[in-house]
Amino acid sequence: MPIKKTLDRIPGGMMVVPLFLGCLLKTFFPDALAMGGFVTALTQASPIMAVFFVIVGAQMSFKEAPKAIWRGGVLTVVKLVTGILIGLFVAHFLGDNLFSISSLAIIAAMTNSNGGLYLALTGQYGTKTDTGAYVVTALNDGPFFTMIALGTAGLVSVPFTALLSVIIPIVFGMIIGNLDENMREFLSAGSSKFIPFFSFALGTGLTLEMLISGGVSGILLGVITTFIGGAILIVSDKLSGGSGVAGAALASTAGNAVATPAAIAEIDKSIAASATIAMPQIAASTITTAILTPILVNFWVKRLQKKGIDPTIEKGNGHCVK
């Protein structure tokens, strides 16, 4: 049975199919995932991603680190500004209603990205710099920037330890990889093997109910996040020296963005009603972008390959295939 070849034919298949399987299991057989032991352990993405971070770090040289930080910084700022501007436009010029989508839902969904999805896609289609940029892009994985955008930044902060927890495994890997070339080669050989496993784990945090409860407006929010936000991110990525793959891979909504409206409503009770409507829409956007973002990345990669460009090779290091 040609399982691997079938997965390769599906856009982002090595990531999307395991994620969808995890989602189906969580939807129809949730108790099966809670039996404990190694079965439940497979639903925990964090340990798998931690090892993946070490491997990513091992593939980066110290001289490549500034480039990764620059790329991640550019993409993070662009994603934040794009979400804020679209949200403010809807709030001030469309009566805070874009096909039943509020500015709160737009800003929460578009300024936040799915870190696991980004790692999986850049790990498969991008360069070491693209993947390493996660050190910075991880900053938008939570409600902090959304609250800044809504004028409540003074009441919320990102714990410093949370930032360190992302940086330390990557730096540890960098040290090992730069000290011993053999260790770098050894660790690099296993990087792609982790993608389907943490993708499955991420999928177990989603359900089809999220997609249904968000309705058409939630799906539309996901479409806007991936295609409008993605187009802007791709251009920004290319202008900052990338191939566009990292920008496309960042065009998603993180699962924890669902909790953002509720967190903000705790601070400002006047938006409680909007928050109740926004949450299922953001959940639907999470599911929708988990499907559409790999398709966008795959489309962009094929476009580059038709031009003779290999997006897995950094510019200046034999970027062209032909």
Contacts in CASP RR format, 6 or more apart in sequence:
PFRMAT RR
TARGET T0000
AUTHOR 0000-0000-0000
METHOD contacts of the structure
MODEL  1
MPIKKTLDRIPGGMMVVPLFLGCLLKTFFPDALAMGGFVTALTQASPIMA
VFFVIVGAQMSFKEAPKAIWRGGVLTVVKLVTGILIGLFVAHFLGDNLFS
ISSLAIIAAMTNSNGGLYLALTGQYGTKTDTGAYVVTALNDGPFFTMIAL
GTAGLVSVPFTALLSVIIPIVFGMIIGNLDENMREFLSAGSSKFIPFFSF
ALGTGLTLEMLISGGVSGILLGVITTFIGGAILIVSDKLSGGSGVAGAAL
ASTAGNAVATPAAIAEIDKSIAASATIAMPQIAASTITTAILTPILVNFW
VKRLQKKGIDPTIEKGNGHCVK
7 13 0 8 1.000
7 14 0 8 1.000
7 17 0 8 1.000
8 14 0 8 1.000
10 16 0 8 1.000
10 17 0 8 1.000
11 294 0 8 1.000
11 295 0 8 1.000
11 297 0 8 1.000
11 298 0 8 1.000
11 299 0 8 1.000
12 121 0 8 1.000
12 124 0 8 1.000
12 294 0 8 1.000
12 295 0 8 1.000
12 297 0 8 1.000
12 298 0 8 1.000
13 294 0 8 1.000
14 120 0 8 1.000
14 124 0 8 1.000
14 192 0 8 1.000
14 195 0 8 1.000
14 196 0 8 1.000
14 199 0 8 1.000
15 117 0 8 1.000
15 120 0 8 1.000
15 121 0 8 1.000
15 124 0 8 1.000
15 195 0 8 1.000
15 196 0 8 1.000
15 199 0 8 1.000
15 294 0 8 1.000
16 199 0 8 1.000
16 290 0 8 1.000
16 291 0 8 1.000
16 294 0 8 1.000
17 196 0 8 1.000
18 196 0 8 1.000
18 197 0 8 1.000
18 199 0 8 1.000
18 200 0 8 1.000
18 203 0 8 1.000
19 117 0 8 1.000
19 199 0 8 1.000
19 200 0 8 1.000
19 202 0 8 1.000
19 203 0 8 1.000
19 206 0 8 1.000
19 290 0 8 1.000
20 203 0 8 1.000
20 291 0 8 1.000
21 200 0 8 1.000
21 203 0 8 1.000
22 200 0 8 1.000
22 203 0 8 1.000
22 204 0 8 1.000
22 205 0 8 1.000
22 206 0 8 1.000
23 203 0 8 1.000
23 204 0 8 1.000
23 205 0 8 1.000
23 206 0 8 1.000
23 207 0 8 1.000
23 208 0 8 1.000
23 287 0 8 1.000
24 208 0 8 1.000
25 32 0 8 1.000
25 33 0 8 1.000
25 204 0 8 1.000
26 33 0 8 1.000
26 203 0 8 1.000
26 204 0 8 1.000
26 205 0 8 1.000
26 206 0 8 1.000
26 207 0 8 1.000
27 207 0 8 1.000
27 208 0 8 1.000
27 209 0 8 1.000
32 39 0 8 1.000
33 39 0 8 1.000
33 40 0 8 1.000
33 43 0 8 1.000
33 204 0 8 1.000
34 40 0 8 1.000
41 47 0 8 1.000
42 197 0 8 1.000
42 200 0 8 1.000
42 201 0 8 1.000
43 200 0 8 1.000
43 201 0 8 1.000
43 204 0 8 1.000
43 205 0 8 1.000
44 201 0 8 1.000
45 116 0 8 1.000
45 198 0 8 1.000
45 201 0 8 1.000
45 202 0 8 1.000
48 194 0 8 1.000
48 197 0 8 1.000
48 198 0 8 1.000
48 201 0 8 1.000
49 116 0 8 1.000
49 119 0 8 1.000
49 194 0 8 1.000
49 198 0 8 1.000
50 169 0 8 1.000
51 169 0 8 1.000
51 194 0 8 1.000
52 119 0 8 1.000
52 191 0 8 1.000
52 194 0 8 1.000
52 198 0 8 1.000
53 134 0 8 1.000
53 166 0 8 1.000
53 169 0 8 1.000
53 170 0 8 1.000
53 173 0 8 1.000
54 169 0 8 1.000
54 170 0 8 1.000
54 172 0 8 1.000
54 173 0 8 1.000
54 176 0 8 1.000
54 187 0 8 1.000
55 173 0 8 1.000
55 187 0 8 1.000
55 188 0 8 1.000
55 190 0 8 1.000
55 191 0 8 1.000
55 194 0 8 1.000
56 119 0 8 1.000
56 123 0 8 1.000
56 128 0 8 1.000
56 131 0 8 1.000
56 132 0 8 1.000
56 134 0 8 1.000
56 170 0 8 1.000
56 173 0 8 1.000
56 191 0 8 1.000
57 128 0 8 1.000
57 132 0 8 1.000
57 169 0 8 1.000
57 170 0 8 1.000
57 171 0 8 1.000
57 172 0 8 1.000
57 173 0 8 1.000
57 174 0 8 1.000
57 177 0 8 1.000
58 173 0 8 1.000
58 174 0 8 1.000
58 176 0 8 1.000
58 177 0 8 1.000
58 183 0 8 1.000
58 184 0 8 1.000
58 187 0 8 1.000
58 188 0 8 1.000
59 128 0 8 1.000
59 131 0 8 1.000
59 177 0 8 1.000
59 184 0 8 1.000
59 187 0 8 1.000
59 188 0 8 1.000
59 191 0 8 1.000
60 68 0 8 1.000
60 128 0 8 1.000
60 129 0 8 1.000
60 132 0 8 1.000
60 170 0 8 1.000
60 174 0 8 1.000
61 174 0 8 1.000
61 178 0 8 1.000
62 174 0 8 1.000
62 178 0 8 1.000
64 128 0 8 1.000
64 129 0 8 1.000
64 314 0 8 1.000
65 174 0 8 1.000
67 129 0 8 1.000
68 128 0 8 1.000
68 129 0 8 1.000
68 130 0 8 1.000
68 132 0 8 1.000
68 133 0 8 1.000
68 135 0 8 1.000
68 136 0 8 1.000
69 133 0 8 1.000
69 135 0 8 1.000
69 136 0 8 1.000
70 240 0 8 1.000
71 129 0 8 1.000
71 130 0 8 1.000
71 133 0 8 1.000
71 136 0 8 1.000
71 237 0 8 1.000
71 240 0 8 1.000
71 241 0 8 1.000
71 242 0 8 1.000
71 246 0 8 1.000
72 133 0 8 1.000
72 134 0 8 1.000
72 135 0 8 1.000
72 136 0 8 1.000
72 137 0 8 1.000
72 246 0 8 1.000
73 133 0 8 1.000
73 136 0 8 1.000
73 137 0 8 1.000
74 236 0 8 1.000
74 237 0 8 1.000
74 239 0 8 1.000
74 240 0 8 1.000
75 133 0 8 1.000
75 136 0 8 1.000
75 137 0 8 1.000
75 233 0 8 1.000
75 236 0 8 1.000
75 237 0 8 1.000
75 240 0 8 1.000
75 246 0 8 1.000
75 247 0 8 1.000
75 250 0 8 1.000
76 136 0 8 1.000
76 137 0 8 1.000
76 139 0 8 1.000
76 140 0 8 1.000
78 232 0 8 1.000
78 233 0 8 1.000
78 236 0 8 1.000
79 110 0 8 1.000
79 111 0 8 1.000
79 113 0 8 1.000
79 137 0 8 1.000
79 140 0 8 1.000
79 229 0 8 1.000
79 233 0 8 1.000
79 250 0 8 1.000
80 111 0 8 1.000
80 140 0 8 1.000
80 145 0 8 1.000
80 149 0 8 1.000
82 110 0 8 1.000
82 229 0 8 1.000
82 232 0 8 1.000
82 233 0 8 1.000
83 106 0 8 1.000
83 107 0 8 1.000
83 110 0 8 1.000
83 111 0 8 1.000
83 149 0 8 1.000
83 229 0 8 1.000
84 107 0 8 1.000
84 111 0 8 1.000
84 149 0 8 1.000
86 106 0 8 1.000
86 107 0 8 1.000
86 110 0 8 1.000
86 224 0 8 1.000
86 228 0 8 1.000
87 103 0 8 1.000
87 106 0 8 1.000
87 107 0 8 1.000
87 110 0 8 1.000
88 103 0 8 1.000
90 96 0 8 1.000
90 97 0 8 1.000
90 98 0 8 1.000
90 101 0 8 1.000
90 102 0 8 1.000
90 103 0 8 1.000
90 106 0 8 1.000
91 102 0 8 1.000
91 103 0 8 1.000
96 102 0 8 1.000
96 103 0 8 1.000
98 106 0 8 1.000
99 216 0 8 1.000
99 217 0 8 1.000
99 220 0 8 1.000
100 217 0 8 1.000
100 277 0 8 1.000
101 217 0 8 1.000
101 218 0 8 1.000
101 220 0 8 1.000
101 221 0 8 1.000
101 281 0 8 1.000
102 274 0 8 1.000
102 277 0 8 1.000
102 278 0 8 1.000
104 150 0 8 1.000
104 261 0 8 1.000
104 264 0 8 1.000
104 271 0 8 1.000
104 274 0 8 1.000
104 275 0 8 1.000
104 278 0 8 1.000
105 218 0 8 1.000
105 221 0 8 1.000
105 261 0 8 1.000
105 274 0 8 1.000
105 277 0 8 1.000
105 278 0 8 1.000
105 281 0 8 1.000
105 282 0 8 1.000
105 285 0 8 1.000
106 221 0 8 1.000
106 224 0 8 1.000
107 146 0 8 1.000
107 149 0 8 1.000
107 150 0 8 1.000
108 143 0 8 1.000
108 146 0 8 1.000
108 257 0 8 1.000
108 260 0 8 1.000
108 261 0 8 1.000
108 278 0 8 1.000
108 282 0 8 1.000
109 221 0 8 1.000
109 222 0 8 1.000
109 225 0 8 1.000
109 253 0 8 1.000
109 257 0 8 1.000
109 281 0 8 1.000
109 282 0 8 1.000
109 285 0 8 1.000
109 286 0 8 1.000
110 224 0 8 1.000
110 225 0 8 1.000
110 229 0 8 1.000
110 253 0 8 1.000
111 140 0 8 1.000
111 145 0 8 1.000
111 146 0 8 1.000
111 149 0 8 1.000
112 140 0 8 1.000
112 141 0 8 1.000
112 142 0 8 1.000
112 143 0 8 1.000
112 145 0 8 1.000
112 146 0 8 1.000
112 253 0 8 1.000
112 254 0 8 1.000
112 255 0 8 1.000
112 256 0 8 1.000
112 257 0 8 1.000
112 260 0 8 1.000
113 137 0 8 1.000
113 140 0 8 1.000
113 141 0 8 1.000
113 250 0 8 1.000
113 251 0 8 1.000
113 252 0 8 1.000
113 253 0 8 1.000
113 254 0 8 1.000
114 141 0 8 1.000
114 202 0 8 1.000
114 252 0 8 1.000
114 253 0 8 1.000
114 254 0 8 1.000
114 255 0 8 1.000
114 286 0 8 1.000
114 289 0 8 1.000
114 290 0 8 1.000
114 293 0 8 1.000
115 134 0 8 1.000
115 137 0 8 1.000
115 138 0 8 1.000
115 141 0 8 1.000
115 252 0 8 1.000
115 254 0 8 1.000
116 198 0 8 1.000
116 199 0 8 1.000
116 202 0 8 1.000
117 199 0 8 1.000
117 202 0 8 1.000
117 249 0 8 1.000
117 252 0 8 1.000
117 289 0 8 1.000
117 290 0 8 1.000
117 293 0 8 1.000
117 294 0 8 1.000
118 134 0 8 1.000
118 137 0 8 1.000
118 246 0 8 1.000
118 249 0 8 1.000
118 250 0 8 1.000
118 252 0 8 1.000
119 131 0 8 1.000
119 134 0 8 1.000
119 195 0 8 1.000
119 198 0 8 1.000
120 195 0 8 1.000
120 198 0 8 1.000
120 199 0 8 1.000
121 245 0 8 1.000
121 248 0 8 1.000
121 249 0 8 1.000
121 293 0 8 1.000
121 294 0 8 1.000
121 297 0 8 1.000
122 130 0 8 1.000
122 131 0 8 1.000
122 132 0 8 1.000
122 133 0 8 1.000
122 134 0 8 1.000
122 245 0 8 1.000
122 246 0 8 1.000
122 249 0 8 1.000
123 130 0 8 1.000
123 131 0 8 1.000
123 191 0 8 1.000
123 192 0 8 1.000
123 195 0 8 1.000
124 192 0 8 1.000
124 195 0 8 1.000
125 245 0 8 1.000
125 249 0 8 1.000
125 297 0 8 1.000
125 298 0 8 1.000
125 301 0 8 1.000
125 311 0 8 1.000
125 312 0 8 1.000
126 243 0 8 1.000
126 245 0 8 1.000
126 246 0 8 1.000
126 249 0 8 1.000
126 311 0 8 1.000
126 312 0 8 1.000
127 242 0 8 1.000
127 243 0 8 1.000
127 245 0 8 1.000
127 311 0 8 1.000
127 312 0 8 1.000
127 313 0 8 1.000
127 314 0 8 1.000
128 314 0 8 1.000
129 242 0 8 1.000
129 314 0 8 1.000
130 242 0 8 1.000
130 243 0 8 1.000
130 245 0 8 1.000
130 246 0 8 1.000
130 249 0 8 1.000
132 170 0 8 1.000
133 246 0 8 1.000
134 166 0 8 1.000
134 170 0 8 1.000
135 166 0 8 1.000
135 167 0 8 1.000
135 170 0 8 1.000
137 250 0 8 1.000
138 163 0 8 1.000
138 166 0 8 1.000
139 145 0 8 1.000
139 158 0 8 1.000
139 163 0 8 1.000
141 254 0 8 1.000
141 256 0 8 1.000
142 254 0 8 1.000
142 256 0 8 1.000
142 257 0 8 1.000
142 260 0 8 1.000
143 156 0 8 1.000
143 256 0 8 1.000
143 257 0 8 1.000
143 259 0 8 1.000
143 260 0 8 1.000
143 263 0 8 1.000
143 264 0 8 1.000
144 153 0 8 1.000
144 156 0 8 1.000
144 157 0 8 1.000
144 158 0 8 1.000
146 257 0 8 1.000
146 260 0 8 1.000
146 264 0 8 1.000
147 153 0 8 1.000
147 155 0 8 1.000
147 156 0 8 1.000
147 260 0 8 1.000
147 263 0 8 1.000
147 264 0 8 1.000
147 267 0 8 1.000
150 264 0 8 1.000
150 268 0 8 1.000
152 264 0 8 1.000
152 267 0 8 1.000
152 268 0 8 1.000
155 267 0 8 1.000
156 263 0 8 1.000
156 267 0 8 1.000
173 187 0 8 1.000
176 183 0 8 1.000
176 184 0 8 1.000
176 187 0 8 1.000
177 183 0 8 1.000
177 184 0 8 1.000
177 187 0 8 1.000
178 184 0 8 1.000
202 290 0 8 1.000
203 290 0 8 1.000
205 255 0 8 1.000
206 255 0 8 1.000
206 286 0 8 1.000
206 287 0 8 1.000
206 290 0 8 1.000
208 287 0 8 1.000
210 258 0 8 1.000
210 280 0 8 1.000
210 283 0 8 1.000
210 284 0 8 1.000
210 286 0 8 1.000
210 287 0 8 1.000
211 219 0 8 1.000
211 283 0 8 1.000
211 284 0 8 1.000
211 287 0 8 1.000
211 288 0 8 1.000
212 284 0 8 1.000
213 280 0 8 1.000
213 283 0 8 1.000
213 284 0 8 1.000
214 280 0 8 1.000
214 281 0 8 1.000
214 283 0 8 1.000
214 284 0 8 1.000
215 280 0 8 1.000
215 281 0 8 1.000
215 284 0 8 1.000
217 281 0 8 1.000
217 284 0 8 1.000
218 280 0 8 1.000
218 281 0 8 1.000
218 282 0 8 1.000
218 284 0 8 1.000
218 285 0 8 1.000
218 288 0 8 1.000
219 284 0 8 1.000
219 285 0 8 1.000
219 288 0 8 1.000
221 253 0 8 1.000
221 281 0 8 1.000
221 282 0 8 1.000
221 284 0 8 1.000
221 285 0 8 1.000
221 288 0 8 1.000
222 253 0 8 1.000
222 284 0 8 1.000
222 285 0 8 1.000
222 288 0 8 1.000
222 289 0 8 1.000
222 292 0 8 1.000
223 288 0 8 1.000
223 292 0 8 1.000
225 251 0 8 1.000
225 252 0 8 1.000
225 253 0 8 1.000
225 285 0 8 1.000
225 288 0 8 1.000
225 289 0 8 1.000
226 251 0 8 1.000
226 252 0 8 1.000
226 288 0 8 1.000
226 289 0 8 1.000
226 292 0 8 1.000
226 293 0 8 1.000
226 296 0 8 1.000
227 251 0 8 1.000
227 292 0 8 1.000
227 296 0 8 1.000
229 251 0 8 1.000
230 247 0 8 1.000
230 248 0 8 1.000
230 250 0 8 1.000
230 251 0 8 1.000
230 296 0 8 1.000
233 244 0 8 1.000
233 247 0 8 1.000
233 248 0 8 1.000
233 250 0 8 1.000
233 251 0 8 1.000
234 244 0 8 1.000
234 247 0 8 1.000
234 248 0 8 1.000
234 300 0 8 1.000
236 247 0 8 1.000
237 243 0 8 1.000
237 244 0 8 1.000
237 245 0 8 1.000
237 246 0 8 1.000
237 247 0 8 1.000
237 248 0 8 1.000
238 244 0 8 1.000
241 315 0 8 1.000
242 315 0 8 1.000
243 304 0 8 1.000
243 309 0 8 1.000
243 311 0 8 1.000
243 315 0 8 1.000
243 319 0 8 1.000
244 300 0 8 1.000
244 311 0 8 1.000
245 297 0 8 1.000
245 300 0 8 1.000
245 301 0 8 1.000
245 304 0 8 1.000
245 311 0 8 1.000
248 293 0 8 1.000
248 296 0 8 1.000
248 297 0 8 1.000
248 300 0 8 1.000
249 293 0 8 1.000
249 297 0 8 1.000
251 289 0 8 1.000
251 293 0 8 1.000
251 296 0 8 1.000
252 286 0 8 1.000
252 289 0 8 1.000
252 290 0 8 1.000
252 293 0 8 1.000
253 282 0 8 1.000
253 285 0 8 1.000
253 286 0 8 1.000
253 288 0 8 1.000
253 289 0 8 1.000
254 286 0 8 1.000
255 282 0 8 1.000
255 283 0 8 1.000
255 286 0 8 1.000
257 282 0 8 1.000
257 285 0 8 1.000
257 286 0 8 1.000
258 279 0 8 1.000
258 282 0 8 1.000
258 283 0 8 1.000
258 286 0 8 1.000
259 279 0 8 1.000
260 282 0 8 1.000
261 271 0 8 1.000
261 274 0 8 1.000
261 275 0 8 1.000
261 276 0 8 1.000
261 278 0 8 1.000
261 279 0 8 1.000
261 282 0 8 1.000
262 275 0 8 1.000
262 279 0 8 1.000
264 271 0 8 1.000
264 275 0 8 1.000
265 271 0 8 1.000
265 272 0 8 1.000
265 275 0 8 1.000
300 311 0 8 1.000
301 311 0 8 1.000
304 310 0 8 1.000
304 311 0 8 1.000
305 311 0 8 1.000
305 321 0 8 1.000
308 320 0 8 1.000
308 321 0 8 1.000
308 322 0 8 1.000
309 319 0 8 1.000
309 320 0 8 1.000
309 321 0 8 1.000
310 318 0 8 1.000
310 319 0 8 1.000
310 320 0 8 1.000
310 321 0 8 1.000
313 319 0 8 1.000
END
